[in-house]
Structures are given as C-alpha cells and as structure tokens.
Amino acid sequence: MFSQLTKALVVVGVLQVSAQATLLVPQSFNKTNCAAVSLTSVSSGSSNLLQSSYNATQCIGFVPNDYQYQNGQYQYDTNIGAFGDGLLNGETESQNLQKAPGHKGKPLTDDVRYFNGTEFTGSATDPYAGWVADKNGVMQPGWIGLAMQNVGGTPSYNSLSGFNLSQILTLGFSADATGKAGSWSLTVNAAAIAAAQQLLGNAYFDHLAILLKAGTGFVVYDFNFKSIFDQHNSAFGTNLSLLNNYTLAGSWNSATDLNKELSHITVAAHDPHLTKPATVPAPASVALLGLGLIALCLRTRKIA
C-alpha cells in the first residue's frame, strides 16, 4: 500500500509533464462497443474453464491513428512499465498534420497523448490506484508491451532489456475473408515461467489490453481479469485465479466501432507488482501470463 502523499507527488509530476509539453487533444470516439472483442476461453491444458464468455471490461477509441508502429519498431522502448514509455503508459506520439494551404514541403509534425496511464487500472475516486512502485520506489503505470501483428503477417514481439518475448509467448491472430472479424489467442510457455519462479516468487498480470487499428481510428479493449474471474467464480463456483497460468483466447470484430478492414492488432498487459516480493512463496504459484516474472528478473539484473 502506497501513501496518499506518494501518489500525490506522482500526480503532480504527471501534470507537470503534461503542462510543459505542447500536446494536441486527441479526438475520442463518442461511442465504443466493448463486445467487439471477447474472451471465450481460459484454458488449462486442453480444457476450457470458462462457462460463459466475457466482453472487454472497458474500451476507449480515438482517431486518427495509434502511431505505435513506426520505423519497424513497436513503441514500448525500455518496456518496464514506466510512465511515458508506450501508448498506455502515457507516451506522446508524433503525428503528421495536414499542410496549410500554400505550405510547401513535408507536413508539420506535432505530438498527441492518447492515454495518461490511469484509464483502465484506476477508479473514479483514485485514478492512480493501479500505479505501482518500480525498483527505486517510483510510482509507474505498469503496462508492458507484448506483441503486434499486421493482418496477413506474422507476430512481432517486444523485448524486455534485450530478452525477446517470443521465447515465452505466442500470439495467435486470424482474420476472416472480410478482414473485419476473427480470433485471437495468447499462449505462454509454462516451463520458461517456472524457471523464473524459483528466483522471483509470485508476480502476474491482472489486465490484458488488445488494440485494434483499422482505417483512421483505433480502439483499445481492456480485460480486467480480477473482475472477470470474480464474476465467473461467483456465478459458477469455479476457482479461476490470477496465480495460475492459462492460455487465453477469444474473438474480435472491427465492424461495429471501426467499420473497416483491420490493419493490425497490438497487445499489452498490466503488471501490478513491479518490485521483487519480500518473501518467495512455494514454486506452485505461477503467473497468469507469466511474463511479469521474466520482467522482474530482467529489471533486477539491469539495476544490480
């Protein structure tokens, strides 16, 4: 638990960053349909443990573009959940503006910030409730970029301090003939996670954000696993837990919100525990998406 004073200092810092920069105000969608991306399977082995499908918990859309994939790079650079690094962590994105009448040369360039790092993990009374302390005790949004894939292409995975996530993560993504609907999946190599478990103890991801980009707009669909698992366990008497390793799968449809053929999908996850635990629990605890353990290991090595 972090003090209100610490959170207040973070809020002041974020506001100062925003005030110092000349940022455009992004144009958001008036309406988004969170049913456009759904979770249909949470599986352990070959068994789907879900007895009901779930729409995205929240969704937020903007125009014109996400500007994450530039010059062959997916824009989570250090990728350790820090404010200002990556779309969901409040990074400012460069965009080309239309040339004024009679203006010669290249379009003008300006910056826009779509998210400030509080949108999916905060609450109405405490927007920064989901922010967590890094190794140095600095509060951070905690979003980790995982992967992206163009329609018709192959996945491109992010790295954590030089460690490519393709070694422990597989993104599955397909589109139908219209290019406006399809399926997605996220599979983790449990053996790779177990190896890090011994060193770092329990860590996990509690949110998964799926971004769909089509035409001149994009929408981020967030799945809050704590909320979804609590609902499912209460309704069906199951024992879904953030401490277990699952393969996740679902469907997507860009027709409702974007009404265009999909350009690409990007995936990020929220790590609610950026610091190494004080005690190491029994090895039976494995991460929901597991990558939090690898991230913690790399952070520890980088700082040491």
N, C-alpha and C positions, 0 to 999 in steps of 0.2 A: 504494500500500500504506500503510495507516494503522497507527501504532504500537499495541502492546498497551496502553500507558498511556492513549492517547486513547480506545480502546474501553472501557477500564476506567472512565474518567471518565464516559462515556456510560451505561454500565450502572448506575453509582451514581446518576446523575441520574434515570434511569428508575425505579429502585427508590424514590428519594425521592418522586417524583411519586405513585407508587402508594401509598406509606406515608402521605402527607399527605391523600389523598382517602379518603372513606368510600365504598367500592365494593362492590357486590354481586358474588358469584361466579357467573358465568353457568353455566347447565346445558348441557353439551355432549351431542351425540348419542353413544350408546355405539358406534354403527357407522354409517359412511357408505360409499357406493358411488361410487368415483371414475369408474366407467364411465357414470354418469348424464349426464355432459357429455363430449363427444368432439370432437376435431379431425379433420375428414375432408378438408380441403382447404387447401393452402398454394399459392396460385396467383400466377403472374406473367403478366400478360396474360390469355389465355383458357385457359392450360394449368395443370392441377393437378399440382404437382410431387411430391405425396405418393404413394407406392406402398403405404402402409399407414396406417390410421387410428390415432389415439392417444387413450387416455383421459386425463383430467386427471391430472397428476403427483401432486398431493395434494388432499385435500378435508377441510374441517372444518365441522361444523354445530352450530347452537345453537338453543335455544328460550328465550324465546317469539318475539321479533321482532328485525329488524335496526335499526329506529329510525333509518334513514338519511334517509328521505324525509319531512321534517316541514315543515309550513307552506309547501309548494310548493318547498322547497329540498332539493337533494341534498347531503348533508352532507360535502363537501370544500370548505372555505371559501377559504382562501388558495390551496390546491391546488398547492403546490410541494414536496410530499413530506415535510413537516415532521412530527415526532412530535407526536401529539395532534390532528392535523387529518385527520379522515376515519377510517372504520372500521378499515381495515387498517394505519393509522399509529398506532393506539392511542388514538383519541379515546374519551372516556367518553360514553356515550349515555344520555339521560334516559329513564326508563320510568315508567309509572303502575303503582303497586302496588294490590292489592286492598284495599278498605276493611276495617278491622277491624270485628267485629260491633258494631253500635250507633254506629259512627262516621258523622257527618253531613258533608255537603259533598263536595268533589271527592276522587278517590283521591289517596293520598300519592304523592309523586314521589321517586325515588332514581336513582342512577347505576350503570351497569354498563360494564365494559370487556371486550369480547369478545376483542380482539387486542392484542398489545403491539408489533407491527411486526417481529417476528422469525420468525413462524410458517412462512412459505413460502420465505424467502430465506436463512435461517441454516442451520447444520449442528449436529450433535449436539455437536461439540467447540467450536464457535464460533457461538453463536446469533446474534451480531451481524455475521456475515460479510457479509451483504448490505447493511448500512448504509453510506451514502456521505456524503461531505462536501458541504455546501452552499457557497455563495459565500463565507461567512465562516469556513469550516473546521469548522463544527459538524456532527457526525455525525447523519444523519437516516435514517428507514426508506425513503423514496423512492417511496412509492406515489402515483400520480396518478389522480384520479377522472376517468373519461372520459364515461360516459353512463348513463342508465337508461331503461327503458320499461315501462309497465304493459301487461298483456295487453289487446289491443284498442285500445291507444292509439298515440301516436307518440313517437319518441325525444325525451328531454330531455337536452341536452348540458351538460357542465360548462364552466366558464370558467377561464382562466389569466390573472390580472391584467386582467380585462375582455375578454380575447380568447375568444370563444365557439368551442368546438372543432367546432361544426357546419360551420365554414368549411373544415375539412380532414379531417373524419372522418364516416363514415356507418355507423351501427349498423343492421344488418338483424336482425329478430326476428319469428318467426311461431310460432303455436300451432295444433295440430290441434283437431278438434271436442271432444275430451275436456278440453282445457286442460292436459293433463299431459305433453305432448311436442311437439317442434317443432324448428326450426332457428335458427341464429344466424350472423351474419357481421359482419366488421369490415373496412371498406374505407377507404383513405387516399388523399387527393388528392396524388399524387406531385409534381405541379407546384408545389404550395404548399410541400412539404417541400424541394424543390430550391432554392427561393428562399432559405430559411433556411440551407441547407447552405453556401453561399458565405461566410456570415458566421461560422458557428459550428463548422464541421467535423463530425466524426463523433460522433453520440450515438444511442442506441437504447433500446428497451425489451426486457428479457430475460424478463419474466414477464407473463402476462395472467391476471387473476382474474375469473371470472364468478360472480356471486351469484344464486342462485335463491331467491325468497321465496314460500312457499305456506303457507296455514293459519297455524299458530302456531309456525313454525320457518323457518330459512333455512340454506343450505349455500353455502360459498364453494369453488369449484373452481379450482385454480391450475394453469396450464400453464407449465412451465419450458422455455423454448424452447432454451436451451443443451443441456439434457439430451435433449430430443426430437430436435433437429437432429443431435446427435452420434450418437444411436442410428440415425437414418434414414440418415445418410451412411455409417456403418459397415456397415449391412445391405445397402444398395442402391447404394453407390458414387456417391451424389449429392453435391452441393455446396451444400446449404442453408446460408445464412449469416445471422447476426444483422445484418449490414451491408447486406442487401438489403431492398427494400420489397416486401411481399407483401400480398395480400388473404387474410384468414383466414376459414374457415367451418367449421361443424360442426353437431352435433345436441345436443339436451338432452332429459332425461326426468325429471320430478319425482316419478314414481310410486314409485320404489324408496325414496328417502330421506324424502320428504315426504308422499307419497300423498294429495295434494290438488291441486286446480286451481291453477296458478301465479298469483300476484298480480303480480309484476314481476321483472325482471332488471336487475342493475346490473353495470357493467364498469369495472375499474380496471387499470392497468398499472404495472409497476415500472421506474423509471428508474435504472439503475446508475451514472449518470455525471452528477451534479447540478452539476458545475463545468465551466467552459469549458476545452477542451483547450489544452495549452501550444502545440501546433502544429496547423495546419489542413491536413488531408490533401486529396488531389485530390478534385474535385467528384463523382467517380464513386461515392463512398461515400454511400449513402442509408440512412435509418433503417428498421429493421424495421417499426415502427409510426409512425415519423417524428415523432410529437408531441414527443419529447424535445428535438428541435431548436427547436421553437417555444417550449417551456417555458424552455429555456435563454436564448433571445433575450429573453423577457419578464422573466426573473429579472435578466438583465444590465441591462436598461433601468430596472427598478424600483430597483435598488441604486445605479446610477450617479447 
